[in-house]
Amino acid sequence: MQASRARLFKEYKEVQREKAVDPDIQLVCDESNIFKWTALVKGPSETPYEGGVFQLAFSVPEQYPLQPPQVRFLTKIFHPNVHFKTGEICLDILKNAWSPAWTLQSVCRAIIALMAHPEPDSPLNCDSGNLLRSGDVRGYQSMARMYTRLAAMSKKG
Amino acid sequence: MGWGHLGRHGSDSDDGTEAGPSTAATEPRRFPLAAQPEMMRAAEKDDQYASFVYEACRDAFRHLFGTRVAVAYQNETKLLGQMLYYVLTTGSGQQTLGEEYCDITQVAGTYGLPPTPARRALFIVYQTAIPYIAERISSRIASRGIVLADSESAEGFGENVHRSHGSQITGTGPLSSSGQSVTTLSRLKGRLSAFWLHFVQRWPTMLPFVRELLQLAIRANLMLFYFEGLYYHISKRAAGIRYVFIGKASNQRPRYQILGVFLLIQLCIIAAEGLRRRNFTSIAGSVHQASFASHDRSAEHYLPVLNEEGTLATPDVDKGSWVSDSSSSEHHAASGVSKCTLCLSDRQYPTATSCGHVFCWNCITEWCNEKPECPLCRTPITHSSLVCVYHSDF
């Protein structure tokens, strides 16, 4: 408990200091609870998610960093490895391949990498996975782009 | 209650004729007060028997309704078991099994009569129901408080809501000023509800403090018991139920004054510690302020000197300089190599894995309990292969 708090505090300071270094990730800690974080990540370029801003919710367990944080998308996203309704993410480093050397910031980077490289063989969103597995890249991309437009872009744009 | 009185008189005379002719006749003889060891032993026995009843209740529950229900109503079953035990023994005017075992019996009042049914009922309620109810209420308030705090933090406008709520209350006051009593009543109600809300919000943070206070109260009661030897439980103290010894007067029974002295010393130390800490924090606060003030003053003092010397160092000395200074020094430390990648702090007892990565001893052993691989390169490691690098100079 104390260890996790100390470590999260370090990460918080690190995030404050390196705010400008990675403009694609904006990681914010909850005002009153250091175990709750939210992140805004930009959709990677040359993907159907380009131009969108996706919100992630982090729920950090008390055993952190021995246990991985629970991350889910708050913004709706059409992606083979993200549950369409709950926003749950299927990513090995958030499950069994977790290592305490990861930080919340690096988890965000991993999620951006996952957005750029979907893994259709372990889908949480079967529709999206099936599109990719049947080779209909264009179909997948147009669906993903549509949902990015609908959910992840500001209304005025 | 007649029989108890009679019975007591009968045994009294029995005792007189049997025990000794020396001091029997002149004044009405009383039973000696029970000694502390007997009371404590009786209480222990009672606890044990009550737990037997509780376990029986629990088993019955489990057979009737299944394990899930039994676990969900665990506290209620416990209450039922204790209630059953005390109602069947004390409630029906008999000795409890523990009291019987130790040859003591309950008395109350100045004349040492057996306690009235009302008093016994009061004792049973104090002993069993009150702790349960208190626990229940406290947990409910705590959960409400947490929910409230959560919703507030979720809204982010907690203060505003609170304030607008308050203004509403004060706003309704003048509006309905036609009926004076009504306004005062509503205002009182509003204040009460506001106070209640405040109380509910504060309760989760106050809970450990209250627990500690309760612990202190129990300890103080124990200390008094060691000194005067009357009431072992707070519930008995509240109900005014004492014990007399009705067995054969035996040899000298030990008394526990010395334990009471020790407890008194402990309580005094705790009190002194609490006082000292409060003083210390206030002193620390004032010192902090003072140091800040002096720092400020020195900085102000410093500024003109530098100006006289030249413009070389002036950009450094401005108001926000400490903050930037500390962060830059930290940055310097962070760029050094002595950080552990697991806790992100300075390495404590640097420990190397067989693959050559270095962490704190605590960090890497804890992770090794979770998963025996290096956090950085996933090389399989074992506890025994970890080497604490005592004689390193990094």
Interface residues (C-beta under 8 A of the other chain):
Chain A: A3 A6 R7 K10 E11 K13 E14 R17 D30 E31 S32 N33 P65 L66 Q67 S99 P100 A101 T103
Chain B: A149 S153 G156 S327 E330 H331 T341 L342 C343 L344 S345 C363 E366 W367 E370 E373 P375 L376 R378
